[in-house]
Amino acid sequence: MKKTVLASLAIIASTFCLFSQESQPSRNPDDGHRYLKEYWNRPEKYLEDQAWYMLDIADRVFTANPPSTQVSLEREVAFLMLDAVLHEPDPIHNPAVLDFLARRMQQVIEDLDKPLKDKKSLRVYKIYNCGLIFRTRDVTVAVDLNGRNGTLIPDGLMSKIVDKIDILFLTHDHGDHVDSHVRDLCHKRNVPIYATEEIFRQDDQVRHVRPENLWAFEVNLSSGKLVVNVLPGHQDKVQNNIWVVTLPNGKVICAMGDQWLTDGSDLAMIKEAGKLLPQIDVLAMDCWIHDFEEHLAALSPKLLISQHEDEIGAHGIDHREAFWMTLYKNDKIYHFDVPYVLMGWGEWYDCK
């Protein structure tokens, strides 16, 4: 009997050890700290090690629970972990944050290398902030691709991402949307860039587009033809182009940028334009946009993708819109029946 009990205890102990090892952060730079005293007078070190642990768990949760129109409890907890780490005073210099972002970008690069078989498929990747990639079997369109000039997404990784895109649209001239390193990489690879008049004003390789009203034009790429509708919006006084693009397989995407004008004039224009636009399959819209429900109703998409959460490059703690705020507002405050998808950095979603 005694031998049986001891054997059972040994199996339990062995199982617990394996579970503990698997549960440990895979990227923690130290062996771990046994005593809290080792962190006394070292709050930055405390927060850094905590970030390694939390972001590793968040990474594994996101991998095991891909994006869906239903946010699971597991994903919600992972989003809260991101909010906690990214609302520290200086996350842009936290090695754990940079490592997490690099790991997520590597996953995107690996997926971009895999072929899409279904001609009608549309896969949407969230890169960073409002940086999105819309991919079909024939064409790959990027919007506001941004790595903070190599400080958040290293140029080596960004170069591999730019290698996979056919065209880049830029919505407005703010540093969390416009990246000179990305611009240079696109020029090097002959990837066309379409932008407002205010973006890279002196760069004649950038196609500057800024109509007075809704305007449509075509872009012929080697991989297929795009039909582009552009609406001249604003973020306060800054030009903000709203791009509505019909892809070669018929899917229609809309990228709002940072549309924000409180006097109602742009919203009136968008409401009128919405009557003339093709049916939008995917709308990428800021989580903090003014008149959220009105913009959503005017554009009437089949699917909404939220963007701009936890932008850490320039915004202070009080202007890093949190994932928990998006979840709360979309579930408790706004009233709409459009399915929406919430994604973290380096995730993607297949639009049916």
Kinemage of the C-alpha trace (Angstrom):
@kinemage 1
@onewidth
@group {chain A} dominant
@subgroup {mainchain}
@vectorlist {calphas} color= white
{ca met a 1} P 0.000 0.000 0.000
{ca lys a 2} L 2.786 2.400 0.993
{ca lys a 3} L 4.606 1.735 -2.313
{ca thr a 4} L 1.397 2.409 -4.268
{ca val a 5} L 0.849 5.738 -2.519
{ca leu a 6} L 4.468 6.773 -3.071
{ca ala a 7} L 4.235 5.817 -6.731
{ca ser a 8} L 1.066 7.842 -7.151
{ca leu a 9} L 2.645 10.858 -5.474
{ca ala a 10} L 5.631 10.566 -7.780
{ca ile a 11} L 3.395 10.596 -10.872
{ca ile a 12} L 1.480 13.646 -9.573
{ca ala a 13} L 4.733 15.468 -8.808
{ca ser a 14} L 6.130 14.631 -12.220
{ca thr a 15} L 2.972 15.867 -13.949
{ca phe a 16} L 3.000 19.081 -11.907
{ca cys a 17} L 6.625 19.730 -12.829
{ca leu a 18} L 5.883 19.309 -16.524
{ca phe a 19} L 2.898 21.634 -16.299
{ca ser a 20} L 4.943 24.212 -14.405
{ca gln a 21} L 7.693 24.103 -17.016
{ca glu a 22} L 5.194 24.532 -19.857
{ca ser a 23} L 3.541 27.414 -18.039
{ca gln a 24} L 6.733 29.408 -17.662
{ca pro a 25} L 7.377 32.286 -20.079
{ca ser a 26} L 9.525 31.063 -22.952
{ca arg a 27} L 11.228 34.441 -23.385
{ca asn a 28} L 11.946 35.511 -19.792
{ca pro a 29} L 15.508 36.920 -19.933
{ca asp a 30} L 16.368 35.806 -16.402
{ca asp a 31} L 16.094 32.563 -14.504
{ca gly a 32} L 13.404 34.161 -12.393
{ca his a 33} L 13.429 35.916 -9.068
{ca arg a 34} L 12.712 34.117 -5.871
{ca tyr a 35} L 12.360 37.075 -3.539
{ca leu a 36} L 10.462 40.317 -4.056
{ca lys a 37} L 13.325 42.056 -2.259
{ca glu a 38} L 15.398 41.666 -5.417
{ca tyr a 39} L 13.074 44.216 -7.068
{ca trp a 40} L 13.184 46.809 -4.292
{ca asn a 41} L 14.152 50.189 -5.743
{ca arg a 42} L 14.038 48.602 -9.222
{ca pro a 43} L 10.432 49.206 -10.384
{ca glu a 44} L 11.445 49.261 -14.069
{ca lys a 45} L 12.949 45.771 -13.735
{ca tyr a 46} L 9.847 44.562 -11.927
{ca leu a 47} L 7.546 45.808 -14.712
{ca glu a 48} L 9.830 44.449 -17.430
{ca asp a 49} L 9.875 40.931 -15.987
{ca gln a 50} L 6.137 41.073 -15.404
{ca ala a 51} L 5.689 42.098 -19.054
{ca trp a 52} L 7.722 39.115 -20.286
{ca tyr a 53} L 5.467 36.798 -18.322
{ca met a 54} L 2.158 38.415 -19.274
{ca leu a 55} L 2.936 38.875 -22.959
{ca asp a 56} L 4.123 35.302 -23.312
{ca ile a 57} L 0.802 34.067 -21.922
{ca ala a 58} L -1.112 36.503 -24.150
{ca asp a 59} L 0.816 35.251 -27.187
{ca arg a 60} L -0.090 31.643 -26.419
{ca val a 61} L -3.726 32.515 -25.795
{ca phe a 62} L -4.009 34.349 -29.117
{ca thr a 63} L -2.351 31.448 -30.937
{ca ala a 64} L -4.695 28.904 -29.361
{ca asn a 65} L -7.800 31.095 -29.782
{ca pro a 66} L -7.834 32.825 -33.201
{ca pro a 67} L -9.964 35.937 -33.829
{ca ser a 68} L -13.700 35.473 -34.102
{ca thr a 69} L -16.846 37.585 -34.146
{ca gln a 70} L -17.430 36.206 -30.660
{ca val a 71} L -14.758 37.346 -28.185
{ca ser a 72} L -14.058 34.429 -25.878
{ca leu a 73} L -13.228 34.895 -22.216
{ca glu a 74} L -9.714 33.641 -22.923
{ca arg a 75} L -9.150 36.297 -25.579
{ca glu a 76} L -10.657 38.990 -23.395
{ca val a 77} L -8.199 38.159 -20.610
{ca ala a 78} L -5.319 38.238 -23.119
{ca phe a 79} L -6.457 41.679 -24.326
{ca leu a 80} L -6.511 42.871 -20.721
{ca met a 81} L -2.920 41.662 -20.326
{ca leu a 82} L -1.929 43.734 -23.365
{ca asp a 83} L -3.736 46.750 -21.942
{ca ala a 84} L -1.925 46.392 -18.631
{ca val a 85} L 1.553 46.147 -20.150
{ca leu a 86} L 0.989 48.776 -22.830
{ca his a 87} L -0.349 51.317 -20.340
{ca glu a 88} L 2.880 51.374 -18.400
{ca pro a 89} L 4.751 54.704 -18.634
{ca asp a 90} L 7.261 53.740 -21.357
{ca pro a 91} L 6.318 50.490 -23.146
{ca ile a 92} L 8.017 51.511 -26.396
{ca his a 93} L 11.400 50.856 -24.734
{ca asn a 94} L 10.377 47.671 -22.938
{ca pro a 95} L 12.332 44.709 -24.424
{ca ala a 96} L 9.416 42.384 -23.681
{ca val a 97} L 7.045 44.533 -25.753
{ca leu a 98} L 9.469 44.740 -28.689
{ca asp a 99} L 10.032 40.986 -28.538
{ca phe a 100} L 6.287 40.312 -28.461
{ca leu a 101} L 5.688 42.541 -31.485
{ca ala a 102} L 8.561 40.948 -33.403
{ca arg a 103} L 7.245 37.460 -32.683
{ca arg a 104} L 3.774 38.387 -33.875
{ca met a 105} L 5.179 39.966 -37.063
{ca gln a 106} L 7.180 36.830 -37.777
{ca gln a 107} L 3.957 34.829 -37.663
{ca val a 108} L 2.387 37.196 -40.186
{ca ile a 109} L 5.398 36.856 -42.499
{ca glu a 110} L 5.225 33.077 -42.324
{ca asp a 111} L 1.514 33.108 -43.133
{ca leu a 112} L 1.991 35.512 -46.036
{ca asp a 113} L 4.336 32.921 -47.534
{ca lys a 114} L 1.517 30.371 -47.637
{ca pro a 115} L -0.748 30.399 -50.718
{ca leu a 116} L -4.449 31.167 -50.488
{ca lys a 117} L -6.406 28.572 -52.456
{ca asp a 118} L -9.913 30.027 -52.526
{ca lys a 119} L -10.329 32.736 -55.173
{ca lys a 120} L -13.151 34.388 -53.204
{ca ser a 121} L -11.292 34.430 -49.878
{ca leu a 122} L -10.237 37.621 -48.074
{ca arg a 123} L -7.767 37.488 -45.203
{ca val a 124} L -7.214 40.580 -43.062
{ca tyr a 125} L -4.010 40.964 -41.026
{ca lys a 126} L -3.620 43.480 -38.221
{ca ile a 127} L -0.031 44.691 -38.144
{ca tyr a 128} L 0.247 47.584 -35.689
{ca asn a 129} L -2.174 50.367 -34.734
{ca cys a 130} L -4.219 50.986 -37.929
{ca gly a 131} L -1.778 49.137 -40.147
{ca leu a 132} L -3.742 46.463 -41.985
{ca ile a 133} L -3.134 44.066 -44.855
{ca phe a 134} L -6.038 42.851 -46.994
{ca arg a 135} L -5.096 39.747 -48.927
{ca thr a 136} L -6.837 37.706 -51.611
{ca arg a 137} L -5.430 34.966 -53.781
{ca asp a 138} L -4.456 37.506 -56.440
{ca val a 139} L -3.613 40.768 -54.652
{ca thr a 140} L -2.308 42.058 -51.313
{ca val a 141} L -3.290 45.587 -50.270
{ca ala a 142} L -1.775 47.414 -47.299
{ca val a 143} L -3.122 50.462 -45.465
{ca asp a 144} L -1.179 52.683 -43.029
{ca leu a 145} L 1.626 50.153 -42.684
{ca asn a 146} L 3.737 51.507 -39.848
{ca gly a 147} L 6.623 50.346 -37.685
{ca arg a 148} L 7.558 53.712 -36.211
{ca asn a 149} L 10.553 54.086 -38.551
{ca gly a 150} L 12.092 50.830 -37.411
{ca thr a 151} L 11.793 51.459 -33.671
{ca leu a 152} L 8.783 49.206 -33.053
{ca ile a 153} L 8.970 46.860 -36.037
{ca pro a 154} L 12.602 46.411 -37.153
{ca asp a 155} L 13.295 47.246 -40.770
{ca gly a 156} L 14.386 43.660 -41.394
{ca leu a 157} L 10.925 42.378 -40.516
{ca met a 158} L 9.128 45.243 -42.222
{ca ser a 159} L 11.120 44.590 -45.383
{ca lys a 160} L 9.767 41.040 -45.500
{ca ile a 161} L 6.222 42.343 -45.059
{ca val a 162} L 6.615 44.953 -47.814
{ca asp a 163} L 7.953 42.194 -50.075
{ca lys a 164} L 4.459 40.641 -49.959
{ca ile a 165} L 2.295 43.689 -50.723
{ca asp a 166} L 1.229 45.029 -54.122
{ca ile a 167} L 0.100 48.524 -53.111
{ca leu a 168} L 0.005 50.817 -50.067
{ca phe a 169} L -2.690 53.353 -49.187
{ca leu a 170} L -2.012 56.036 -46.570
{ca thr a 171} L -4.921 57.812 -44.894
{ca his a 172} L -3.370 60.886 -43.238
{ca asp a 173} L -0.134 62.557 -42.227
{ca his a 174} L 0.401 61.388 -38.651
{ca gly a 175} L 3.413 59.442 -37.399
{ca asp a 176} L 1.417 56.432 -36.260
{ca his a 177} L 0.130 55.989 -39.839
{ca val a 178} L 2.932 57.284 -42.071
{ca asp a 179} L 6.397 55.727 -41.855
{ca ser a 180} L 9.299 57.012 -43.958
{ca his a 181} L 11.114 53.676 -43.681
{ca val a 182} L 8.087 51.890 -45.135
{ca arg a 183} L 7.939 54.530 -47.884
{ca asp a 184} L 11.580 53.878 -48.775
{ca leu a 185} L 11.064 50.107 -48.802
{ca cys a 186} L 8.077 50.500 -51.122
{ca his a 187} L 10.051 52.706 -53.496
{ca lys a 188} L 12.883 50.179 -53.531
{ca arg a 189} L 10.458 47.423 -54.540
{ca asn a 190} L 8.341 49.565 -56.900
{ca val a 191} L 5.261 49.213 -54.691
{ca pro a 192} L 2.902 52.108 -55.540
{ca ile a 193} L 1.819 54.416 -52.706
{ca tyr a 194} L -1.425 56.410 -52.751
{ca ala a 195} L -1.793 59.176 -50.177
{ca thr a 196} L -3.254 62.610 -49.398
{ca glu a 197} L -1.598 65.791 -50.664
{ca glu a 198} L -0.062 66.402 -47.230
{ca ile a 199} L 1.851 63.104 -47.049
{ca phe a 200} L 5.442 63.217 -48.386
{ca arg a 201} L 4.613 66.417 -50.284
{ca gln a 202} L 7.954 66.604 -52.097
{ca asp a 203} L 8.043 62.932 -53.092
{ca asp a 204} L 6.948 62.671 -56.727
{ca gln a 205} L 6.949 58.869 -56.532
{ca val a 206} L 3.932 59.018 -54.203
{ca arg a 207} L 0.558 59.283 -55.978
{ca his a 208} L -1.178 62.184 -54.249
{ca val a 209} L -4.974 62.005 -54.313
{ca arg a 210} L -7.272 64.534 -52.672
{ca pro a 211} L -10.638 65.130 -54.364
{ca glu a 212} L -13.254 67.639 -53.227
{ca asn a 213} L -15.979 65.003 -53.233
{ca leu a 214} L -16.337 61.256 -53.708
{ca trp a 215} L -14.122 60.254 -56.595
{ca ala a 216} L -13.390 56.900 -58.261
{ca phe a 217} L -10.423 55.695 -60.296
{ca glu a 218} L -8.784 52.427 -61.323
{ca val a 219} L -5.378 51.007 -60.496
{ca asn a 220} L -4.010 48.324 -62.799
{ca leu a 221} L -1.571 46.048 -61.018
{ca ser a 222} L 0.222 43.079 -62.509
{ca ser a 223} L -1.915 40.900 -60.232
{ca gly a 224} L -5.250 42.499 -61.133
{ca lys a 225} L -7.343 45.655 -61.312
{ca leu a 226} L -8.484 47.665 -58.305
{ca val a 227} L -11.440 50.040 -58.383
{ca val a 228} L -10.768 52.759 -55.817
{ca asn a 229} L -13.320 55.149 -54.339
{ca val a 230} L -11.876 57.890 -52.131
{ca leu a 231} L -13.791 60.150 -49.724
{ca pro a 232} L -12.079 63.375 -48.560
{ca gly a 233} L -12.428 63.231 -44.779
{ca his a 234} L -10.483 64.891 -41.979
{ca gln a 235} L -8.921 64.386 -38.589
{ca asp a 236} L -9.631 67.869 -37.310
{ca lys a 237} L -7.687 70.043 -39.809
{ca val a 238} L -5.565 67.209 -41.211
{ca gln a 239} L -6.614 65.635 -44.512
{ca asn a 240} L -7.830 62.069 -43.974
{ca asn a 241} L -8.651 60.020 -47.068
{ca ile a 242} L -11.197 57.262 -46.609
{ca trp a 243} L -10.260 54.523 -49.062
{ca val a 244} L -12.908 52.139 -50.438
{ca val a 245} L -11.281 49.526 -52.656
{ca thr a 246} L -12.911 46.827 -54.755
{ca leu a 247} L -10.478 43.932 -55.109
{ca pro a 248} L -10.152 41.732 -58.223
{ca asn a 249} L -12.266 38.975 -56.645
{ca gly a 250} L -15.121 41.416 -55.972
{ca lys a 251} L -14.518 41.905 -52.236
{ca val a 252} L -14.824 45.509 -51.079
{ca ile a 253} L -12.726 46.927 -48.254
{ca cys a 254} L -12.908 50.323 -46.550
{ca ala a 255} L -10.170 51.898 -44.408
{ca met a 256} L -11.337 54.938 -42.414
{ca gly a 257} L -7.983 56.098 -41.062
{ca asp a 258} L -8.460 58.499 -38.141
{ca gln a 259} L -11.691 60.085 -39.313
{ca trp a 260} L -12.609 62.696 -36.688
{ca leu a 261} L -14.576 65.857 -37.310
{ca thr a 262} L -17.196 66.906 -34.808
{ca asp a 263} L -19.091 69.572 -36.772
{ca gly a 264} L -21.023 66.975 -38.791
{ca ser a 265} L -19.895 68.158 -42.243
{ca asp a 266} L -17.810 65.088 -43.067
{ca leu a 267} L -20.497 62.800 -41.694
{ca ala a 268} L -23.056 64.379 -44.008
{ca met a 269} L -20.708 63.777 -46.947
{ca ile a 270} L -20.136 60.162 -45.882
{ca lys a 271} L -23.884 59.552 -45.593
{ca glu a 272} L -24.447 60.766 -49.143
{ca ala a 273} L -21.427 58.869 -50.489
{ca gly a 274} L -22.573 55.699 -48.752
{ca lys a 275} L -25.576 55.591 -51.090
{ca leu a 276} L -23.255 55.474 -54.104
{ca leu a 277} L -20.581 53.094 -52.839
{ca pro a 278} L -20.552 49.353 -53.515
{ca gln a 279} L -21.535 47.058 -50.642
{ca ile a 280} L -18.590 47.082 -48.223
{ca asp a 281} L -17.471 43.657 -47.040
{ca val a 282} L -14.975 44.822 -44.405
{ca leu a 283} L -14.820 48.213 -42.711
{ca ala a 284} L -11.733 49.089 -40.653
{ca met a 285} L -12.758 51.876 -38.267
{ca asp a 286} L -11.176 53.526 -35.243
{ca cys a 287} L -12.446 52.455 -31.853
{ca trp a 288} L -12.716 56.126 -30.824
{ca ile a 289} L -14.341 57.631 -33.927
{ca his a 290} L -16.848 60.428 -33.310
{ca asp a 291} L -20.475 59.444 -34.048
{ca phe a 292} L -19.564 55.752 -34.123
{ca glu a 293} L -23.041 54.404 -34.830
{ca glu a 294} L -23.801 57.023 -37.464
{ca his a 295} L -20.635 56.266 -39.446
{ca leu a 296} L -21.314 52.555 -39.208
{ca ala a 297} L -24.880 52.984 -40.464
{ca ala a 298} L -23.769 55.256 -43.317
{ca leu a 299} L -21.254 52.745 -44.657
{ca ser a 300} L -23.279 49.626 -43.756
{ca pro a 301} L -20.490 47.004 -43.904
{ca lys a 302} L -20.904 43.266 -43.578
{ca leu a 303} L -18.072 43.144 -41.032
{ca leu a 304} L -16.381 45.693 -38.756
{ca ile a 305} L -12.750 45.498 -37.709
{ca ser a 306} L -11.685 47.714 -34.821
{ca gln a 307} L -8.364 49.551 -34.919
{ca his a 308} L -6.112 52.017 -33.056
{ca glu a 309} L -6.151 50.252 -29.668
{ca asp a 310} L -2.956 50.578 -27.602
{ca glu a 311} L -0.989 52.834 -29.950
{ca ile a 312} L 2.172 53.355 -27.898
{ca gly a 313} L 4.499 55.208 -30.261
{ca ala a 314} L 3.385 58.744 -29.443
{ca his a 315} L 0.212 58.662 -27.394
{ca gly a 316} L 0.258 59.031 -23.633
{ca ile a 317} L -1.474 56.700 -21.213
{ca asp a 318} L -4.699 58.696 -21.399
{ca his a 319} L -4.771 58.447 -25.216
{ca arg a 320} L -3.923 54.776 -25.649
{ca glu a 321} L -7.431 53.512 -26.271
{ca ala a 322} L -7.615 50.173 -24.505
{ca phe a 323} L -9.071 46.915 -25.741
{ca trp a 324} L -11.242 46.739 -22.639
{ca met a 325} L -12.788 50.088 -23.640
{ca thr a 326} L -13.619 48.769 -27.116
{ca leu a 327} L -15.173 45.645 -25.633
{ca tyr a 328} L -17.157 47.641 -23.115
{ca lys a 329} L -18.444 50.251 -25.567
{ca asn a 330} L -19.343 47.764 -28.295
{ca asp a 331} L -21.180 45.505 -25.866
{ca lys a 332} L -22.723 48.008 -23.433
{ca ile a 333} L -23.028 51.436 -25.069
{ca tyr a 334} L -23.333 51.203 -28.846
{ca his a 335} L -26.313 49.571 -30.491
{ca phe a 336} L -25.527 47.863 -33.775
{ca asp a 337} L -25.935 44.419 -35.288
{ca val a 338} L -22.859 44.357 -37.552
{ca pro a 339} L -20.473 41.528 -36.606
{ca tyr a 340} L -17.144 42.874 -35.419
{ca val a 341} L -13.705 41.355 -34.985
{ca leu a 342} L -11.163 42.490 -32.429
{ca met a 343} L -7.558 41.595 -33.247
{ca gly a 344} L -4.241 42.075 -31.513
{ca trp a 345} L -0.970 42.726 -33.305
{ca gly a 346} L 0.063 40.023 -35.725
{ca glu a 347} L -3.330 38.308 -35.945
{ca trp a 348} L -5.500 37.668 -38.976
{ca tyr a 349} L -9.094 36.835 -39.797
{ca asp a 350} L -10.686 35.137 -42.799
{ca cys a 351} L -13.766 37.004 -44.014
{ca lys a 352} L -16.381 34.603 -45.310
